[in-house]
């Protein structure tokens, strides 16, 4: 019999790993980073939870969450605007005497234990918001229940570079898929099983772990639970084989967006079986001038294009002037590029203005980032 997903609580960590992309998170959370022309990072795990039938989701914030609040609104796009359950934004308070903010995920969970207890859900799914991914949480929970494991951790096995694993956790697995040990933040090239920071466990076990470890001054979920208790708890690996990209720096953000220009990747991520929902700005369709040309690009609604756009991602409301050439670029919402300009290998944040007759370029390995609201 299929498990009733209304009995599963979802917890998202909005600010996890935001220190890895300070350019993009100076005024927003990791969860609210724009991606793929129309989405925010939170849309992926949140849509996955909604598609699986989960009806209670809490998002733990820490700082810079005004844009997240604006994006989420009443949570109607994800069918989580409900009188009972639905979506809840959770306060960013912890046990840190100096700041009052939590230091890690265990303290973050401790700050909202009353919410977790009052949900009365049998299981809890925990997820970060640094992955472009479309997981099937229903299959994940059913696999966890069937295995009888204490914790099931989503992972992906691949050939990784040292840079890939430098700020990540990797599992050493037994033949039956049990996590025997966890290696954290160690640069290791080769075939590795990477932890994707998506877990499912019984809510009662989660509460017990949080209360026990926080009382001992522990605050890290990866170090104090996944690594320290790998020999004590039955932690099973759940291999994810679909398309995903992890945002761990500005270059990975750029490359992840560029990967979405591949139709094969995009169709694996966004499909009719498990749609990705997002806030609708209700813009008019994109408008193309008589002399415009667009190739191999994603163009959102509300754009006005009079020049040439190639291999680029244009968010809502972007304007490209006549005679201008845009290549290999990510132009966020309401960016304006004037006439007779040339831009390539750049990332513009929201509301950037690039004037007439300018050349602004960089390299794919080190894309130029232009901060929100700047005028060149």
Buried (B, 14 or more C-beta within 10 A) or exposed (E): EEBEBEBBBBBBBBBBBBEBBEBBBEBBBBBBBBBBBBBBBBBBBBBBBBBBBBBBBBBBBBBBBEBBEEBBEEBBBBBBEEEEBBBBBBEBBBBEEEEEBBBBBBBBBBBBBEBBEEBEBBBBBBBBBBBBBBBBBBEBBBBBBEBEBBBBBBBBBEEBEEBBBBBBBBBEBEEEBBBEEBBBEEEBEEEBBBBBBBBBBBBEBBBEBBEEBBEEEBBBBBBBBBBBBBEEBEBBBBEBEEBBBBBBBBBBBBBBBBBBBEEEBBEEBBEEEBEBBBBEEEBEEBEBEEEBEBEEBBBBBBBBBBBBBBBBBBBBBBBBBBBBBBBBBBBBBBBBBBBBBBBBBBBBBBBBBBBEEBEBBBEEEEBBBBBBEEEB
